[in-house]
Amino acid sequence: MTSEADPLTLVLVGPMAAGKTSIGRRVARRLRVPFIDTDKRIVAEHGPIPAIFAEHGEAHFRVLERAAVAAALDGGGVISLGGGAVTDAGTRELLRQHPVVFLTVSADSVADRIRGGNRPLLAGDDPLENWKRIFDERRAWYDEVAGKTFDTSRRPMQKIADEIVAWRREQR
């Protein structure tokens, strides 16, 4: 998939609160490469994501997100994408040339993780129901871009990270 001259790259996709950041940091440390969270890059360049959604809408956010993903892929490292990045066809196309891991999680396990968060798409009376609906809408796209899937529901993050590192090393 990549030549020795290319930077080592691994992309993590999955629903909100699947553990992309927590696991991604561990994987990056083990692989000795940078960890990039595309949502954090967007915030640094354009301000808080809830404000971008409120002021410009989701479509504008997805354009900013695609640019952040492209820049991260150019630099290499372990790259954590926002949960909705895969909804954009252009972003999915960018991912086709890279090893992608889909981190999945059960609704039961995610309930505590999303409580009290500031996620614009989960706003409303029942954040868990919103999470389930969004995950169901996006699941096929996660499957489409991913080379491997790991469930983060009930397993230690370090164990999952170790398995991802082993899988990524096989991809060289």
Secondary structure in CASP SS format (residue, H / E / C, confidence):
PFRMAT SS
TARGET T0000
AUTHOR 0000-0000-0000
METHOD secondary structure of the structure
MODEL  1
M C 1.00
T C 1.00
S C 1.00
E C 1.00
A C 1.00
D C 1.00
P C 1.00
L C 1.00
T E 1.00
L E 1.00
V E 1.00
L E 1.00
V E 1.00
G C 1.00
P C 1.00
M C 1.00
A C 1.00
A C 1.00
G C 1.00
K H 1.00
T H 1.00
S H 1.00
I H 1.00
G H 1.00
R H 1.00
R H 1.00
V H 1.00
A H 1.00
R H 1.00
R H 1.00
L H 1.00
R C 1.00
V C 1.00
P C 1.00
F E 1.00
I E 1.00
D E 1.00
T H 1.00
D H 1.00
K H 1.00
R H 1.00
I H 1.00
V H 1.00
A H 1.00
E H 1.00
H H 1.00
G C 1.00
P C 1.00
I H 1.00
P H 1.00
A H 1.00
I H 1.00
F H 1.00
A H 1.00
E H 1.00
H H 1.00
G C 1.00
E H 1.00
A H 1.00
H H 1.00
F H 1.00
R H 1.00
V H 1.00
L H 1.00
E H 1.00
R H 1.00
A H 1.00
A H 1.00
V H 1.00
A H 1.00
A H 1.00
A H 1.00
L H 1.00
D H 1.00
G H 1.00
G C 1.00
G E 1.00
V E 1.00
I E 1.00
S E 1.00
L C 1.00
G C 1.00
G C 1.00
G C 1.00
A H 1.00
V H 1.00
T H 1.00
D C 1.00
A H 1.00
G H 1.00
T H 1.00
R H 1.00
E H 1.00
L H 1.00
L H 1.00
R C 1.00
Q C 1.00
H C 1.00
P C 1.00
V E 1.00
V E 1.00
F E 1.00
L E 1.00
T E 1.00
V C 1.00
S C 1.00
A H 1.00
D H 1.00
S H 1.00
V H 1.00
A H 1.00
D H 1.00
R H 1.00
I H 1.00
R C 1.00
G C 1.00
G C 1.00
N C 1.00
R C 1.00
P H 1.00
L H 1.00
L H 1.00
A C 1.00
G C 1.00
D C 1.00
D C 1.00
P H 1.00
L H 1.00
E H 1.00
N H 1.00
W H 1.00
K H 1.00
R H 1.00
I H 1.00
F H 1.00
D H 1.00
E H 1.00
R H 1.00
R H 1.00
A H 1.00
W H 1.00
Y H 1.00
D H 1.00
E H 1.00
V H 1.00
A C 1.00
G C 1.00
K E 1.00
T E 1.00
F E 1.00
D E 1.00
T C 1.00
S C 1.00
R C 1.00
R C 1.00
P C 1.00
M H 1.00
Q H 1.00
K H 1.00
I H 1.00
A H 1.00
D H 1.00
E H 1.00
I H 1.00
V H 1.00
A H 1.00
W H 1.00
R H 1.00
R H 1.00
E H 1.00
Q C 1.00
R C 1.00
END
